[in-house]
Amino acid sequence: MAVQTYMIVPTWTNTSTQFTYETVPSTQSPWLRIDILACVFFGMAANHHFFVWAGGSLVYSIDKIWVFVDTAFAWWRWLEYAISAPAMIVVVALMLGIAERFALINLAALMFLTIVFGFLTELYATPLIVEDYSCQDRYKDESLKKKSGGHTASRSANLSEWQGRGGDGPWCHSSVAVSAGLRRLLPHFFGWIPFLLAWAILITQHVDNTNSHKGEGSDEVPYFVHVIVYGTFASFLPFPLVQIAYVCHAPKYYWQTEVWYCVLSLTSKMLLGGVLLTNVLVKKCFAEGAGYIDECF
């Protein structure tokens, strides 16, 4: 299903200093396909989950994947989100009638920047390594341990502290630990700015659409658009909360974030994709899917 994008151009004459604006079809990449965007974020999620499953369970890769997990740096997660999250935000914007090309680009850029700040948080929140490090001993089966090269280094010795902070509890209950924790989360807090700005634009657009269609019967905003906007926003909110929670605890618990993020990623994409599939992508054209007309001609 293709949606036409537009651009705003000024119009003026040589005899007047005043000029106006008009909306015209975009001359570059004038069409965006919602079905392809949906395939992008579904495909990225599938690759991400397969990577985690394969890397975390196969004998000859488990040692390599856990090296990154135990050092609290799951880079593959942020690679997937950097592509899928902007694609999802563009789909939501299109469903709200935002089709101006630079508005769409800016919304995608805000979401991409949000992911960058999440990536930087993990990049600079480094566990304190106090001995020669290799993969932790995670295998109960001795044959798997032998094949994978598993080691017996103590988890508590390596991963009970972050660099610049001592102790093992949230914030360590000291002013020094609180200060160190806030420094680790500084990129995270900056990430809230583009995140909230993008959603403020979308929710404001949605509220304006709803108010402008009140009392017009069949022209009211379809129910599934409310689900797309508020449901997607609600499914995005737990992602930063999980990062806060685990950066405030000892890095030996960081592996649990991969479980949380896989569940949250699947939930958010299934919600948006499911609503699109049942209400929009099954229609012949965007106008019918958005509820503007009863059928396409």
C-alpha positions as CSV (number, residue, x, y, z in Angstrom):
1,M,0.0,0.0,0.0
2,A,1.6,3.2,-1.2
3,V,1.2,6.7,0.4
4,Q,2.1,9.8,-1.5
5,T,4.4,12.2,0.2
6,Y,4.4,16.0,-0.3
7,M,6.6,19.0,0.0
8,I,5.8,22.6,0.9
9,V,7.1,25.1,-1.7
10,P,6.8,28.9,-1.6
11,T,5.1,30.9,-4.4
12,W,5.8,34.5,-5.2
13,T,5.9,37.0,-8.1
14,N,8.4,39.6,-9.1
15,T,6.0,42.4,-8.4
16,S,5.3,41.5,-4.8
17,T,7.3,41.0,-1.7
18,Q,4.7,38.7,-0.3
19,F,4.6,35.0,-1.0
20,T,2.5,32.1,0.0
21,Y,3.0,28.4,0.4
22,E,1.5,25.4,-1.4
23,T,1.7,21.7,-0.9
24,V,2.7,19.7,-4.0
25,P,3.7,16.1,-4.5
26,S,7.3,15.4,-3.6
27,T,9.6,15.2,-6.6
28,Q,12.0,12.8,-5.0
29,S,10.7,9.5,-3.6
30,P,7.1,10.6,-3.8
31,W,5.7,7.4,-2.5
32,L,6.2,5.4,0.7
33,R,4.9,1.9,1.0
34,I,3.4,1.0,4.4
35,D,3.7,-2.7,3.6
36,I,7.4,-2.5,2.9
37,L,8.0,-0.4,6.1
38,A,6.1,-3.1,8.0
39,C,8.4,-5.8,6.4
40,V,11.4,-3.8,7.4
41,F,10.7,-3.7,11.2
42,F,9.3,-7.2,11.2
43,G,12.4,-8.5,9.3
44,M,14.8,-6.7,11.5
45,A,13.1,-8.1,14.6
46,A,13.2,-11.6,13.2
47,N,16.9,-11.3,12.4
48,H,17.7,-9.9,15.9
49,H,15.8,-12.7,17.7
50,F,17.4,-15.4,15.5
51,F,20.8,-13.9,16.2
52,V,20.2,-14.0,20.0
53,W,18.8,-17.5,19.8
54,A,21.7,-18.8,17.6
55,G,24.4,-16.9,19.4
56,G,23.1,-17.8,22.9
57,S,22.4,-21.5,22.3
58,L,24.6,-22.9,19.6
59,V,27.7,-24.6,21.0
60,Y,30.3,-22.9,18.8
61,S,28.9,-19.4,19.2
62,I,27.7,-19.2,22.8
63,D,31.2,-18.3,24.1
64,K,31.4,-15.3,21.7
65,I,27.9,-14.0,22.4
66,W,28.3,-14.1,26.2
67,V,31.5,-12.1,26.0
68,F,29.5,-9.1,24.9
69,V,26.6,-9.8,27.3
70,D,28.9,-10.1,30.3
71,T,30.6,-6.8,29.4
72,A,27.1,-5.2,29.2
73,F,27.3,-4.3,25.6
74,A,24.8,-5.9,23.3
75,W,25.6,-3.9,20.1
76,W,23.3,-6.0,17.9
77,R,20.3,-4.8,19.7
78,W,21.0,-1.2,18.9
79,L,21.7,-2.0,15.3
80,E,18.3,-3.5,14.9
81,Y,16.5,-0.7,16.8
82,A,18.3,2.0,14.7
83,I,16.5,0.7,11.6
84,S,13.2,-0.7,13.0
85,A,12.3,2.1,15.4
86,P,12.4,4.9,12.7
87,A,10.5,2.7,10.3
88,M,7.8,2.2,13.0
89,I,7.6,5.9,13.8
90,V,7.2,6.8,10.1
91,V,4.3,4.3,9.8
92,V,2.5,5.9,12.8
93,A,3.1,9.4,11.2
94,L,1.6,8.2,7.9
95,M,-1.5,6.9,9.6
96,L,-2.0,10.3,11.2
97,G,-1.8,12.1,7.9
98,I,1.7,13.4,8.3
99,A,3.0,13.1,4.7
100,E,5.3,16.1,4.3
101,R,8.7,14.6,3.4
102,F,10.9,16.6,5.8
103,A,8.5,16.1,8.7
104,L,8.8,12.3,8.1
105,I,12.6,12.6,7.9
106,N,12.8,14.6,11.1
107,L,10.6,12.1,13.0
108,A,12.7,9.2,11.8
109,A,15.9,11.2,12.7
110,L,14.5,11.9,16.2
111,M,13.9,8.2,16.8
112,F,17.3,7.3,15.4
113,L,18.9,9.8,17.8
114,T,17.0,8.2,20.7
115,I,18.5,4.9,19.8
116,V,22.0,6.4,19.5
117,F,21.8,7.7,23.1
118,G,20.7,4.3,24.3
119,F,23.7,2.8,22.5
120,L,26.0,5.3,24.1
121,T,24.7,4.5,27.5
122,E,25.7,0.9,27.2
123,L,29.0,1.9,25.5
124,Y,30.1,4.0,28.4
125,A,28.6,1.9,31.2
126,T,31.5,-0.5,31.5
127,P,31.8,-3.3,34.1
128,L,34.8,-3.3,36.4
129,I,37.1,-6.2,35.2
130,V,39.4,-7.2,38.0
131,E,41.0,-10.3,36.4
132,D,41.8,-11.7,33.0
133,Y,38.4,-12.0,31.4
134,S,36.9,-14.5,29.2
135,C,33.4,-16.0,28.9
136,Q,31.8,-16.9,32.3
137,D,31.1,-20.5,33.3
138,R,27.5,-20.9,32.3
139,Y,27.4,-24.5,31.4
140,K,26.2,-27.4,33.6
141,D,26.9,-30.0,31.0
142,E,30.7,-30.8,31.0
143,S,30.7,-31.8,27.3
144,L,29.3,-28.5,26.3
145,K,31.8,-26.7,28.5
146,K,34.6,-28.5,26.9
147,K,33.4,-27.9,23.3
148,S,32.7,-24.2,23.8
149,G,35.8,-23.4,25.8
150,G,33.8,-22.3,28.8
151,H,35.9,-20.9,31.7
152,T,35.4,-20.9,35.4
153,A,36.1,-17.3,36.3
154,S,34.0,-16.0,39.1
155,R,31.0,-13.9,38.0
156,S,30.9,-12.0,41.3
157,A,34.6,-11.1,41.0
158,N,34.3,-9.7,37.5
159,L,30.8,-8.3,37.3
160,S,29.7,-7.1,40.7
161,E,30.8,-3.5,40.1
162,W,30.7,-0.8,37.4
163,Q,33.8,1.2,36.7
164,G,33.7,4.2,39.1
165,R,31.3,2.6,41.5
166,G,31.5,0.0,44.3
167,G,29.0,-2.4,45.8
168,D,26.3,-4.6,44.4
169,G,23.0,-2.9,45.2
170,P,21.0,-0.3,43.3
171,W,22.9,3.0,43.5
172,C,25.0,1.4,46.3
173,H,23.3,3.6,48.9
174,S,26.1,6.2,48.8
175,S,26.5,9.7,47.4
176,V,29.6,8.6,45.4
177,A,27.7,5.7,43.9
178,V,24.7,7.9,43.0
179,S,27.0,10.4,41.3
180,A,28.7,7.6,39.3
181,G,25.3,6.1,38.4
182,L,24.0,9.4,37.1
183,R,27.2,9.9,35.0
184,R,26.6,6.4,33.4
185,L,23.0,7.4,32.7
186,L,23.7,10.8,31.3
187,P,23.4,9.7,27.6
188,H,20.2,7.9,28.6
189,F,18.7,11.1,30.0
190,F,19.6,13.0,26.8
191,G,17.8,10.3,24.8
192,W,14.5,11.2,26.4
193,I,14.6,14.6,24.7
194,P,14.2,13.3,21.0
195,F,12.0,10.5,22.2
196,L,9.5,12.7,23.9
197,L,9.7,15.4,21.2
198,A,8.8,12.8,18.5
199,W,5.9,11.5,20.4
200,A,4.7,15.0,21.3
201,I,4.4,15.7,17.6
202,L,2.6,12.5,16.9
203,I,0.2,12.7,19.8
204,T,-0.5,16.4,19.1
205,Q,-1.3,15.6,15.5
206,H,-3.6,12.8,16.7
207,V,-5.5,15.0,19.2
208,D,-5.9,17.7,16.5
209,N,-7.3,15.1,14.1
210,T,-9.7,13.8,16.7
211,N,-10.9,17.2,17.7
212,S,-11.4,18.3,14.0
213,H,-13.6,15.2,13.3
214,K,-15.8,15.3,16.4
215,G,-19.5,15.1,15.6
216,E,-19.0,14.2,12.0
217,G,-20.3,10.7,12.1
218,S,-18.5,8.4,9.6
219,D,-15.6,10.9,9.3
220,E,-14.5,10.3,12.9
221,V,-11.0,9.0,13.4
222,P,-11.1,5.1,13.2
223,Y,-10.7,3.3,16.5
224,F,-7.6,1.4,15.3
225,V,-5.7,4.7,14.8
226,H,-6.1,5.3,18.5
227,V,-4.7,1.9,19.1
228,I,-1.7,2.5,16.8
229,V,-0.8,5.8,18.5
230,Y,-1.3,5.1,22.1
231,G,-0.6,1.4,21.9
232,T,2.8,2.0,20.2
233,F,3.7,4.8,22.6
234,A,2.9,2.6,25.5
235,S,4.9,-0.3,24.1
236,F,7.9,2.0,23.5
237,L,8.0,3.3,27.1
238,P,9.3,0.2,28.9
239,F,12.5,0.1,26.8
240,P,14.2,3.1,28.5
241,L,12.9,1.9,31.9
242,V,14.6,-1.4,31.5
243,Q,17.9,0.3,30.8
244,I,17.6,2.5,33.8
245,A,16.8,-0.5,36.0
246,Y,19.7,-2.6,34.9
247,V,22.3,0.2,34.8
248,C,21.4,0.8,38.4
249,H,22.2,-2.8,39.4
250,A,25.3,-4.8,39.2
251,P,26.4,-5.7,35.7
252,K,26.2,-9.4,36.4
253,Y,22.4,-9.1,36.0
254,Y,22.7,-7.4,32.6
255,W,22.1,-10.6,30.7
256,Q,18.5,-10.4,31.8
257,T,18.0,-7.2,29.6
258,E,18.3,-9.4,26.5
259,V,15.3,-11.4,27.6
260,W,13.3,-8.2,28.4
261,Y,14.2,-6.5,25.2
262,C,13.3,-9.5,23.1
263,V,9.9,-9.7,24.7
264,L,9.3,-5.9,24.4
265,S,10.5,-5.8,20.8
266,L,8.2,-8.6,19.9
267,T,5.3,-7.0,21.7
268,S,5.7,-3.6,20.1
269,K,6.1,-4.9,16.6
270,M,3.3,-7.5,16.9
271,L,1.0,-4.7,18.2
272,L,1.7,-2.3,15.4
273,G,2.0,-4.9,12.7
274,G,-1.1,-6.7,13.8
275,V,-3.2,-3.6,13.7
276,L,-1.8,-2.6,10.3
277,L,-2.5,-6.1,8.9
278,T,-6.0,-6.4,10.1
279,N,-7.2,-2.8,9.4
280,V,-4.9,-1.2,6.8
281,L,-2.9,-3.6,4.7
282,V,-5.9,-5.7,3.8
283,K,-7.5,-2.7,2.1
284,K,-7.0,-1.7,-1.5
285,C,-5.6,1.8,-0.8
286,F,-4.5,4.0,2.0
287,A,-7.6,6.2,2.0
288,E,-9.8,3.2,2.5
289,G,-7.5,1.8,5.2
290,A,-7.4,5.0,7.0
291,G,-11.2,5.2,7.0
292,Y,-11.5,8.2,4.7
293,I,-13.6,6.4,2.1
294,D,-15.6,3.2,2.0
295,E,-13.9,1.7,-1.0
296,C,-11.2,2.5,-3.6
297,F,-12.0,3.2,-7.2
